[in-house]
């Protein structure tokens, strides 16, 4: 479905990514994790076609990503950014209808009556019926993010890219949003790639994790293989415990309290090479 081959990207003197090799199969749910500045959002930009790699190649369904036209790519792949949608005066229904752009002609027309049925199904699924005529600017953050998800769903993509989709949401809306995405993924067999900061949410919803550090791949595997205390320390420079979730059996990370435990010591910064050496051999 998606193959990243030796991809690299720089911004001036800053090398954001180097030597990225990664393959995503149809129907998988991947989480991309790593510290700030590790290249997570940059990698998502390359996969979405927003930016091109300086070297290497991104392939989608066996074709180079650069060979896709704008509308053709939009019918395959949809992107939801962390801030969702700006506080504009378009109504919720109008925002969701914008997701049908890949299927419209140059006059904005779409043949057939299936689009209206799809719009209503999305509104019902996301519990947006009561908000249909409300302007986006009048909604809460959680409501706006649901409307943004509705716009993405209206594209009927095969692949969904999420860039830190729960960053500005409280715990309730974080869980609600991830449950909606997971249900949609199961029902439609979608391929989902999500940049995640919350390791416990990533463990709950992602089948596989890609760890980035210093612009390099520092680990690939299931949450059980990746979310180990030694890996968390090597990548994030924090000490933690790993416990088993009583419902899913997957790992959940508990951070160690550091006040009064010598945290005022000077920590030697992890270089990418050091992290790779620490993680090497933990997962294949």
C-alpha angles and dihedrals in degrees: 000000000000125000125180112197120196091317121183133179132184135183106204106302093346113096103205097179135011135178096356113176117174139145128202120194125211115279096017124134110217129184121203111209135174141115124296112289095022094121102260098133091039090057090050089051090054093049092048093051093240088121132019124229117250088227137000126040142267115212127193120195090344095309129101109260090231090063092068122094119225098260094039091053091046090058090055103037138030130189130208115192124211094254091049104200133352119249096266130156097247113117122246091253092051091050093052091046088057087069089071092070094109090060099045130093124237090278092054094254127140123198122230131025099262093098094066091050090049091050091054093047090053092047090051094046094050093040091239099132093102090050098045096111097035117109114245091239090065096056132095121247093260092049092049091051090052090051089050089051089050090055090052091048090052089062089064091215128181092218128040123196117198121191108202091316096180100045097112098034130098121238095271094051092043090058093042092051095047091047090053092050093046092049092049090048093052095045097047101030090239126176108232129191116183130182103220134189096179106077093193093054088047090053092049097051111020124083093199137019131213113201118206125191127168090352094303135102106261098174146355126195149085120313089257090055096043108035098072123135092243092052093047090051093047094050104032100024093232131115119237148162125234119218131180117253107238094221105037103025089227125126125274121193123229116191119225116241109246105185108119093002099103098276088142088076117109109259117215106235117245114241118207090251092053092051092048090051092050094049096038111117096015094098135010 
